[in-house]
């Protein structure tokens, strides 16, 4: 009987240590992932297998067209061209603002 109690206590102790270890590892991994210089700001599907993706890399933002077969750069712009609230575009014009910036920069280059 004494052996059974020791086995149960040892098993419980190991499970608690395993739980604590997994929690710490999860916390460390999430902390390291948040420090990167590359961030997908937003993605929107424009077809069954294609989407527009806004990516921030350092101080630059890139509007990408992504499909099964290719990733194409549509526009490169400074991070300052997009207004952010807590690293997200504002709700009043996420994509509208991006397209307005694209249209404005295209007009400026044509003049």
C-alpha positions in Angstrom: 0.0 0.0 0.0 2.8 2.3 0.8 4.4 1.7 -2.6 1.1 2.6 -4.4 0.9 6.0 -2.5 4.5 6.8 -3.4 3.9 6.0 -7.1 0.7 8.2 -7.1 2.6 11.1 -5.4 5.6 10.7 -7.8 3.2 10.7 -10.8 1.4 13.7 -9.6 4.7 15.5 -9.0 5.9 14.7 -12.5 2.6 15.9 -14.1 2.8 19.2 -12.2 6.4 19.7 -13.3 5.4 18.9 -16.9 2.5 21.4 -16.7 4.8 24.1 -15.4 7.4 23.4 -18.0 4.9 23.6 -20.8 3.5 26.9 -19.6 6.9 28.4 -19.3 7.9 27.2 -22.8 4.7 28.6 -24.2 5.3 32.0 -22.6 8.9 32.1 -23.8 8.0 31.2 -27.4 5.2 33.7 -27.6 7.5 36.4 -26.2 10.1 35.7 -28.8 7.6 35.7 -31.6 6.4 39.2 -30.8 9.8 40.8 -31.1 10.2 40.2 -34.9 10.5 42.9 -37.5 8.0 41.2 -39.8 4.3 41.4 -39.2 1.2 40.6 -41.3 -1.0 43.6 -40.6 -4.1 42.4 -42.4 -5.1 40.0 -45.2 -8.3 40.0 -47.2 -9.5 37.3 -49.6 -10.2 38.6 -53.1 -11.0 35.2 -54.6 -11.1 31.5 -53.8 -7.3 31.2 -53.8 -6.0 34.7 -53.8 -5.7 37.5 -51.3 -4.3 40.9 -50.6 -1.8 41.0 -47.7 -0.5 44.1 -46.0 2.9 43.3 -44.4 5.1 45.5 -42.2 8.8 44.9 -42.3 10.7 47.4 -40.1 9.7 50.9 -41.2 8.2 49.8 -44.6 4.9 48.4 -45.5 4.3 46.1 -48.5 1.0 45.4 -50.2 1.2 41.9 -51.7 -1.0 39.9 -54.0 -0.8 36.3 -53.0 -2.1 33.3 -54.9 -1.3 29.6 -55.1 1.3 30.2 -57.7 2.9 33.5 -56.9 3.4 36.4 -54.5 3.6 39.8 -56.2 4.6 43.1 -54.8 1.8 45.6 -55.6 3.1 48.6 -53.7 5.9 49.5 -51.2 5.2 52.4 -48.9 6.6 53.8 -45.7 4.9 52.8 -42.5 4.0 56.5 -42.0 1.7 56.2 -45.0 -0.7 54.1 -43.0 -2.2 55.3 -39.7 -2.0 52.7 -37.0 -3.7 52.2 -33.7 -1.9 49.5 -31.7 -0.2 48.2 -34.8 -3.5 47.8 -36.7 -4.9 50.1 -39.4 -7.8 52.2 -38.2 -11.3 50.9 -38.7 -12.5 53.9 -40.6 -10.6 53.0 -43.8 -8.2 50.1 -43.5 -8.1 49.1 -47.2 -9.7 52.4 -48.4 -6.8 54.3 -46.9 -4.3 52.0 -48.5 -6.0 52.3 -51.9 -6.3 56.1 -51.5 -2.5 56.2 -50.8 -1.9 54.1 -53.9 -4.1 56.3 -56.1 -2.5 59.5 -54.6 1.1 58.2 -55.3 0.2 57.1 -58.8 -1.2 60.5 -59.6 1.9 62.1 -58.2 4.2 60.0 -60.3 2.2 60.8 -63.5 2.6 64.6 -63.1 
